[in-house]
Every structure is written in structure tokens, then in C-alpha cells.
Amino acid sequence: MVSKKSSFVIAAIVTIFSIIIVVYPSCKKQDNSPNVCENIVCQNNGYCHVDTTHGNHFVCVCPTGYEGAYCATVSVAKYIGLWTMTQTVIGSDSANFIGVSYKYTAYLAQTATPTTFFINNFSNVPDYNDIVCTLDSSASNHFFMDTISAYHMLYDHYKLLYGSGTISNNGNSISDTFATRHLSPTTNWIDDTFAVTLIHQ
């Protein structure tokens, strides 16, 4: 008959052996698992992050103004080029202007920073250039028009009050809304709100 002491020793040995069987492969697996960020180079000051949400894989966390798997793409690149703009007055102090629509070509140009771009030939006026648009820091498909940079339009009493837009997922179109203030022929100030659609040429 096995003594109580012998039974305790046997139980302890079995317990320790079971722990070794479970722990050793786990430790061995952990020790041998490669660092998924070891050979990843994120460009433009991006950094590699291990995403454990759905298994270990790398994600390059990009600074504002860059995107893509390795932060190699300038976010404003999708905006640059010639666009056909259809501009329709949807609100005005003068009822005669509501519904007026016209089409023209604008050129969106890159600035010196990766988070902004210019609109040139704004509102189909060759002198209205370098209207600065700034990307939303949380979503590069959305931007805001900088009304301060529109100071150069004041010489003919035309001012950009506000504006923002969103580019489509495929990069072929932009939906935009902006408002302006201008002097009528009777020297009364008129505020107009425009709905704008841009189609990439």
C-alpha cells in the first residue's frame, strides 16, 4: 500500500512535469518568434508598430501628410492636377443668383509641405491663385480652405469666407462647399454659398 507521503511526492512530480510540458513549448515559441518590425523601414519619419489585434503583423504609423504601407505616399498627391469644376450657387443674399451654375478648369498644385495644396484659377478668375487648402489631420481625404491666404482677392472686393471639401475613395472627384462675399454693381455686399463638384481630367 502506498503511503500518504509517497502519494504526495508522486502528485507533486506529476504536477511539475505537467507544468514543464505546457510552459516549455510556449517559452520556446516565444523565444523563436521573429521581431516583425526588425527589417521594416517606414519612410518619412514613420515608425513601425506591431499590431496584435488580428495576429502579429507590422503597421507603419505615418506622420500627418504621408500614407501608404510604408509612409511613402505624399497625401496631397491625389489632389494634384487639372480638375473640371462645376460651381452652383445654392444660397445668396440676392435671389437672382441662386441656381446659377458655371463650369471651368482649375489647377490644384502642390505646395512646399505635404499637408497642403493650392487651388489656382479659383472661381474661374486667373488672378485668384494660390488658395491654400489644408488636409484634415485625422483624414487626408478631407480638407479645409484657408481664408487668410485669400487676402490677395480683396483688391476687387471678393473674399473667401469659408470652404471645405472631400475627395472620393478613387480620387476621381471632389465634393466641395464654399462661401464668398463680393460687392454687387450697386455696391451692396452679397454673400453666396456654392456647391462645387470637381472631376479629375
Order of alpha helices (4+ residues) and beta strands (2+ residues): alpha-beta-beta-beta-beta-beta-beta-beta-beta-beta-beta-beta-beta
